[in-house]
């Protein structure tokens, strides 16, 4: 997965804010696997929205997308274009 500071940079590009507190929360060593579980977006969404707003929820999802792209991209580098198309198809920014 990209280093947490990489997530700060991509959030800054998208929103003008680094969302450092959010990304640090997602990547907390004790809860990292739990907070990267896509099935728990609905669980964590209200908490994130209350603290960071709707844009924070979008940045949470983008953090997860970036991590998936990083992991899969390392496994199958020749499939990056297909992966980007799939993300666009499913409503993630690429």
ABEGO torsion letter per residue (X at the ends): XBBAAAAAAAAAAAAGBAGAAAAAAAABAAAAAAAABAAAAAAAAAAAAAAAEAAAAAAAAAAAAAAAAAAAAAABAAAAAAAAAAAAAAGBBX
